[in-house]
Amino acid sequence: MPRNSVNCHAPQNPLAGPRVGLLACRSVEGNAIIRPVEARDAPGIAAIYTPNVTENVISFELEPPDAAEMARRIVSTTATHPWLVCERAGEIAGYVYASSHQTRAAYQWSANVTVYIDARQRRGGVGRALYTSLFALLRLQGFYNAYGGITLPNAGSVGLHEAMGFRLIGVYRQVGYKFGAWHDVGWWGLELQEKPAEPPPAPLTTATLQVHAGYRGAVESGVASLRI
């Protein structure tokens, strides 16, 4: 396949087969691709996530989810929000997803966002690439705000988020206890797009997003940030 190309195919029902991503489109740069998550990605995603549970305080979970639990989370998340992976040479280099900011109806136009990168793939533009594609999808869906929580200190994550336009909102002091110590969590926010005086009744459903004329361009948008 030529460099910086896109390969698309018909979307499948996530409950009827292994594909659970929002988009049936792969955006390719050299030997790296950005694509929707699939059920088969659960073990690789779990492997990336586990050290952030067992070795540091980036995640406040105390027990890492196994592949089966990660697969369940993928299905649950992609019912309403995008989840993308960056794949290099057949392995997951990183992943990104959005989720509900809060459950109350007035929050529905805002989303929390999360990105994790394989330690071996850092400084390769993976985080920026994944966030670029994710934010394009969230704009298409009709989200206006994105928020991210970061356990402090974490200069790398803070640097990525601020490079993407996030600004610090505030810090929850000593809000979590893990590994024998209390930890602060900073919250950063990003305005995804200008807000109308009256928003649409609700963000687009994932089914509508799958057939949106702009979805291909949204997936493509992060590819230029990948450094091969």
C-alpha positions in Angstrom: 0.0 0.0 0.0 1.4 3.4 -0.9 2.7 5.8 1.8 0.0 8.0 3.5 -3.0 6.2 1.9 -6.4 5.2 3.3 -8.0 1.8 3.0 -11.7 1.7 3.8 -14.3 -1.1 3.8 -17.9 -1.5 4.8 -18.5 -1.2 8.6 -19.7 -4.3 10.5 -22.1 -4.6 13.4 -19.8 -4.7 16.5 -22.1 -7.3 18.2 -22.1 -9.5 15.2 -18.4 -10.0 14.6 -14.9 -9.1 15.8 -14.8 -5.5 14.6 -16.0 -3.1 17.3 -14.6 0.3 16.1 -16.6 3.2 15.0 -15.1 3.5 11.6 -14.2 1.0 8.9 -11.2 3.0 7.7 -7.5 2.7 8.1 -5.2 5.7 7.7 -1.7 4.6 6.8 1.7 6.2 7.0 4.5 3.9 5.9 4.2 0.8 8.0 2.0 2.6 10.7 -1.8 2.8 10.6 -4.4 4.6 12.6 -7.6 2.7 12.7 -10.7 1.9 14.8 -10.3 -0.5 17.6 -11.2 -4.1 17.1 -12.0 -6.9 19.5 -8.7 -8.6 18.6 -6.8 -5.6 20.0 -7.9 -6.3 23.6 -4.7 -8.3 24.6 -2.4 -5.7 23.1 -4.3 -2.8 24.7 -4.3 -4.6 28.1 -0.5 -5.1 27.8 0.1 -1.4 27.2 -2.2 -0.4 30.1 -1.0 -2.9 32.7 2.3 -1.2 33.7 0.4 2.0 34.3 -1.6 0.1 37.0 1.2 -2.1 38.5 4.3 0.0 38.2 3.2 3.7 38.6 0.3 6.0 39.5 -0.7 7.1 36.0 -3.8 5.0 36.5 -5.6 4.9 39.8 -6.8 1.3 39.3 -5.2 -1.2 41.7 -5.6 -4.4 39.7 -5.0 -4.4 35.9 -7.9 -5.6 33.7 -7.2 -8.7 31.7 -7.9 -9.0 27.9 -11.5 -10.2 28.5 -12.3 -7.2 30.7 -10.6 -4.9 28.2 -12.7 -6.3 25.4 -15.8 -5.6 27.5 -14.7 -2.0 28.0 -14.1 -1.6 24.3 -17.6 -2.7 23.4 -19.1 -0.5 26.1 -17.1 2.6 25.1 -17.6 2.3 21.3 -21.3 2.2 21.8 -21.2 5.9 22.3 -17.7 7.3 21.7 -14.7 6.7 19.4 -11.7 4.5 20.2 -8.7 4.3 17.9 -5.4 2.5 17.8 -2.1 3.2 16.2 -0.6 0.0 14.8 3.0 -0.4 13.8 4.4 -3.6 12.2 1.4 -5.5 13.4 1.6 -4.4 17.0 -0.4 -1.8 18.9 1.8 1.3 19.5 -0.9 3.2 21.4 -4.6 3.8 21.7 -7.0 6.6 22.5 -10.6 6.9 23.4 -13.3 9.2 24.5 -15.9 8.7 27.2 -18.7 10.5 28.9 -17.6 13.5 31.0 -20.5 13.1 33.4 -23.9 11.3 33.3 -26.1 14.3 33.8 -27.8 15.3 30.5 -26.4 18.9 30.4 -22.9 17.4 30.2 -23.6 15.4 27.1 -21.7 17.7 24.7 -18.4 17.2 26.7 -16.2 14.2 26.7 -13.2 12.9 28.7 -10.3 11.7 26.6 -7.6 9.1 27.4 -4.4 8.2 25.5 -1.8 5.5 26.3 1.4 4.8 24.4 3.6 1.7 24.4 6.8 2.7 26.3 8.8 1.6 23.3 6.9 3.9 20.9 7.1 7.2 22.8 8.5 10.3 21.1 7.3 8.9 17.7 4.3 11.2 17.4 1.9 8.5 18.3 0.1 10.5 21.0 -0.3 13.6 18.8 -1.5 11.5 15.9 -4.1 9.6 17.9 -5.4 12.8 19.6 -5.6 14.6 16.2 -7.8 11.9 14.7 -9.9 11.5 17.9 -10.6 15.2 18.2 -11.7 15.3 14.5 -14.2 12.5 15.2 -15.5 14.2 18.3 -16.1 17.4 16.4 -18.0 15.5 13.8 -20.1 13.9 16.5 -21.0 17.3 17.9 -18.8 17.5 21.1 -17.6 20.9 22.2 -15.2 20.2 25.1 -12.6 17.6 25.9 -11.1 17.0 29.3 -8.2 15.0 30.6 -7.1 14.1 34.1 -3.3 13.6 34.8 -1.8 12.2 38.0 1.0 14.6 38.9 3.8 14.9 38.3 3.9 13.7 34.7 5.8 16.1 32.5 5.4 14.0 29.4 1.6 13.9 29.5 1.3 17.5 30.5 3.5 18.4 27.6 1.5 16.4 25.1 -1.9 17.8 26.3 -0.7 21.4 26.3 0.9 21.0 22.9 -2.6 19.9 21.7 -4.1 23.1 23.1 -5.3 21.9 26.5 -5.1 24.4 29.4 -5.0 23.6 33.1 -8.3 24.0 34.8 -7.3 23.0 38.3 -5.7 20.4 40.6 -7.4 18.0 43.0 -5.0 17.9 45.8 -4.1 14.5 47.3 -7.3 13.0 45.8 -6.0 9.5 45.3 -4.0 7.0 47.5 -1.8 4.4 45.9 1.5 2.8 46.6 1.6 4.2 50.1 1.2 7.9 49.2 -1.5 10.5 48.4 -1.4 11.9 44.8 -2.6 15.1 43.1 -4.6 15.0 39.8 -4.6 17.9 37.5 -7.5 18.5 35.1 -6.9 20.0 31.6 -9.6 21.2 29.2 -9.8 21.8 25.5 -12.5 23.6 23.5 -12.9 21.4 20.5 -15.0 23.9 18.5 -16.9 27.1 18.8 -20.1 26.7 20.7 -23.4 27.8 19.2 -26.0 29.7 21.2 -28.2 26.6 21.1 -26.5 23.2 20.5 -28.1 20.3 18.6 -30.4 18.1 20.7 -27.6 15.6 21.3 -24.2 14.5 19.7 -24.5 12.2 16.8 -24.9 8.5 17.5 -22.0 6.2 16.6 -24.2 4.6 13.9 -24.6 8.0 12.3 -20.9 8.8 12.7 -20.1 5.6 10.8 -21.7 6.9 7.7 -20.8 10.6 8.0 -19.2 12.0 4.8 -16.3 13.4 6.9 -15.3 10.3 8.8 -12.6 9.3 6.3 -10.9 12.7 6.6 -11.2 12.5 10.4 -9.2 9.3 10.6 -6.7 10.6 8.1 -6.1 13.8 10.0 -3.6 12.4 12.5 -1.4 10.5 10.1 0.9 13.5 9.3 2.0 13.5 13.0 3.5 10.0 12.9 7.3 9.9 12.7 8.4 6.8 10.9 
